[in-house]
Amino acid sequence: MRVATNTKRPIHNDSRRQNHLSTPYLEHVLDHPLQITKMSSFKNVALLGKGLLGSAITTELANAGFNVTIFGRAESAPGDLPAGVHFKTIDYSSVDTIATAVKRQDVIVSTLSKGGLFIQRTIIDGAIKAGVKRYIPSDWGSFTTDSKAAAELTVMMKPFTDTQNYLKEKVGEIEHTIFSVGGFTDLIVKFPIAFDYANKTAAVTNGGHARFASTSLAGIGKAVAGALKNPEATKNRNLKIQEFEVSQAQLLALAKKYSPPGTEWKETELDGEAELEKNLKAAQEDPTNEFAIFGLIKAALLSGRYKSSYDKLDNELVGLPILTEKDLEAKFAAVYSS
């Protein structure tokens, strides 16, 4: 397995990316947040799962005027639902029970994780039986639609590719929208992915030059709401969005900048190909080990081998502005400034 590297690529956004941040594009997005090609035909949205991402999407959908219902296995509703958001129980055991639960919903947005990834085919069948118009799968990644990743990282990618293929098969019965969003900015800033802030260490892969997309949880929520407000242009599409394009070296530099004065960081160098092979083997030996899967995600993201940065963006379709490096730095300042 060969890992593509480019040690000469600069840490900061290159001129191609700066063009996205410069005048006509950014001004157009800010002045015209959403280019609507058709009046929205969606009103009622079902949200499956309520973690960090589900909560962010719920908030943005409610703010955009959709009737949102969160579905969960628990008998009691979560205590922090936004005003006007409803909660209902759902039984995922069969197509019929799912269809009964989601009847009269226009759209299903899934943020299910772990075992929920493997039951999406049943959910899709239930949605079709109930007359749901569109399904947005639990597929919120960086490279889950990259064919090379699908072929090489089967242990991790199979539930995503299976769902993608099934949605294509059922395209005449239900619409879909798949989101490629990059790494979640909120987690990249706080969690030991590009660096370990708590221990002031960083294992730098291939010089830290691989670039990848990143979007905040709130940004993802806004993109989902924007896509449903622009139904025809986003129908049966893999939308590639980002607020930032970053590198490990760039993130580490910001972490160092917002460390206490005199802090010493310990850095080690990693070979991307070796790390990818090591973590792939560990995940294959125990696919149920969440730490092994996390290690594989991290190694794949930082290696630069897969399409984790996007040449063509769909931000304009969903009304999501691309943010600047100053905006990224502000996130570090908010988390780490004393």
ChimeraX attribute file (.defattr): number of C-alpha atoms within 10 A of each C-alpha:
attribute: neighborCount
match mode: 1-to-1
recipient: residues
	/A:1	9
	/A:2	10
	/A:3	16
	/A:4	14
	/A:5	19
	/A:6	14
	/A:7	12
	/A:8	8
	/A:9	14
	/A:10	14
	/A:11	18
	/A:12	16
	/A:13	19
	/A:14	11
	/A:15	10
	/A:16	9
	/A:17	14
	/A:18	12
	/A:19	13
	/A:20	16
	/A:21	19
	/A:22	13
	/A:23	11
	/A:24	10
	/A:25	15
	/A:26	19
	/A:27	13
	/A:28	13
	/A:29	20
	/A:30	14
	/A:31	9
	/A:32	12
	/A:33	18
	/A:34	19
	/A:35	15
	/A:36	18
	/A:37	13
	/A:38	11
	/A:39	11
	/A:40	13
	/A:41	13
	/A:42	17
	/A:43	15
	/A:44	17
	/A:45	25
	/A:46	27
	/A:47	24
	/A:48	23
	/A:49	20
	/A:50	19
	/A:51	12
	/A:52	12
	/A:53	19
	/A:54	20
	/A:55	21
	/A:56	18
	/A:57	25
	/A:58	29
	/A:59	19
	/A:60	20
	/A:61	23
	/A:62	18
	/A:63	14
	/A:64	14
	/A:65	13
	/A:66	20
	/A:67	19
	/A:68	23
	/A:69	22
	/A:70	24
	/A:71	22
	/A:72	20
	/A:73	13
	/A:74	12
	/A:75	10
	/A:76	10
	/A:77	15
	/A:78	12
	/A:79	6
	/A:80	8
	/A:81	15
	/A:82	13
	/A:83	9
	/A:84	11
	/A:85	16
	/A:86	15
	/A:87	18
	/A:88	16
	/A:89	14
	/A:90	19
	/A:91	16
	/A:92	19
	/A:93	11
	/A:94	13
	/A:95	19
	/A:96	17
	/A:97	14
	/A:98	21
	/A:99	25
	/A:100	15
	/A:101	19
	/A:102	26
	/A:103	16
	/A:104	16
	/A:105	22
	/A:106	20
	/A:107	25
	/A:108	26
	/A:109	22
	/A:110	24
	/A:111	22
	/A:112	22
	/A:113	14
	/A:114	9
	/A:115	9
	/A:116	16
	/A:117	19
	/A:118	16
	/A:119	15
	/A:120	23
	/A:121	18
	/A:122	17
	/A:123	26
	/A:124	26
	/A:125	21
	/A:126	23
	/A:127	28
	/A:128	20
	/A:129	18
	/A:130	20
	/A:131	18
	/A:132	25
	/A:133	18
	/A:134	26
	/A:135	26
	/A:136	21
	/A:137	25
	/A:138	21
	/A:139	24
	/A:140	20
	/A:141	19
	/A:142	28
	/A:143	27
	/A:144	27
	/A:145	22
	/A:146	15
	/A:147	13
	/A:148	13
	/A:149	17
	/A:150	18
	/A:151	12
	/A:152	12
	/A:153	19
	/A:154	14
	/A:155	19
	/A:156	20
	/A:157	17
	/A:158	16
	/A:159	21
	/A:160	22
	/A:161	19
	/A:162	14
	/A:163	20
	/A:164	20
	/A:165	11
	/A:166	15
	/A:167	24
	/A:168	14
	/A:169	11
	/A:170	14
	/A:171	14
	/A:172	8
	/A:173	17
	/A:174	22
	/A:175	21
	/A:176	22
	/A:177	23
	/A:178	24
	/A:179	24
	/A:180	28
	/A:181	31
	/A:182	28
	/A:183	26
	/A:184	21
	/A:185	23
	/A:186	17
	/A:187	14
	/A:188	17
	/A:189	23
	/A:190	18
	/A:191	13
	/A:192	16
	/A:193	22
	/A:194	25
	/A:195	25
	/A:196	18
	/A:197	20
	/A:198	9
	/A:199	10
	/A:200	16
	/A:201	17
	/A:202	22
	/A:203	19
	/A:204	20
	/A:205	25
	/A:206	22
	/A:207	21
	/A:208	27
	/A:209	24
	/A:210	27
	/A:211	26
	/A:212	24
	/A:213	26
	/A:214	28
	/A:215	26
	/A:216	21
	/A:217	21
	/A:218	20
	/A:219	23
	/A:220	27
	/A:221	22
	/A:222	22
	/A:223	29
	/A:224	25
	/A:225	23
	/A:226	25
	/A:227	26
	/A:228	25
	/A:229	27
	/A:230	23
	/A:231	22
	/A:232	16
	/A:233	16
	/A:234	21
	/A:235	19
	/A:236	19
	/A:237	13
	/A:238	15
	/A:239	22
	/A:240	20
	/A:241	29
	/A:242	30
	/A:243	23
	/A:244	26
	/A:245	25
	/A:246	23
	/A:247	26
	/A:248	26
	/A:249	23
	/A:250	19
	/A:251	21
	/A:252	22
	/A:253	13
	/A:254	18
	/A:255	22
	/A:256	16
	/A:257	16
	/A:258	19
	/A:259	18
	/A:260	11
	/A:261	8
	/A:262	6
	/A:263	11
	/A:264	11
	/A:265	16
	/A:266	11
	/A:267	12
	/A:268	10
	/A:269	12
	/A:270	17
	/A:271	16
	/A:272	26
	/A:273	20
	/A:274	16
	/A:275	19
	/A:276	25
	/A:277	16
	/A:278	15
	/A:279	21
	/A:280	24
	/A:281	15
	/A:282	17
	/A:283	22
	/A:284	16
	/A:285	12
	/A:286	13
	/A:287	15
	/A:288	12
	/A:289	12
	/A:290	12
	/A:291	14
	/A:292	20
	/A:293	20
	/A:294	15
	/A:295	19
	/A:296	24
	/A:297	21
	/A:298	18
	/A:299	25
	/A:300	26
	/A:301	29
	/A:302	27
	/A:303	27
	/A:304	24
	/A:305	21
	/A:306	22
	/A:307	21
	/A:308	27
	/A:309	25
	/A:310	19
	/A:311	9
	/A:312	9
	/A:313	15
	/A:314	19
	/A:315	21
	/A:316	21
	/A:317	23
	/A:318	27
	/A:319	23
	/A:320	25
	/A:321	23
	/A:322	24
	/A:323	16
	/A:324	17
	/A:325	16
	/A:326	9
	/A:327	13
	/A:328	18
	/A:329	16
	/A:330	14
	/A:331	17
	/A:332	20
	/A:333	16
	/A:334	10
	/A:335	12
	/A:336	16
	/A:337	12
	/A:338	8
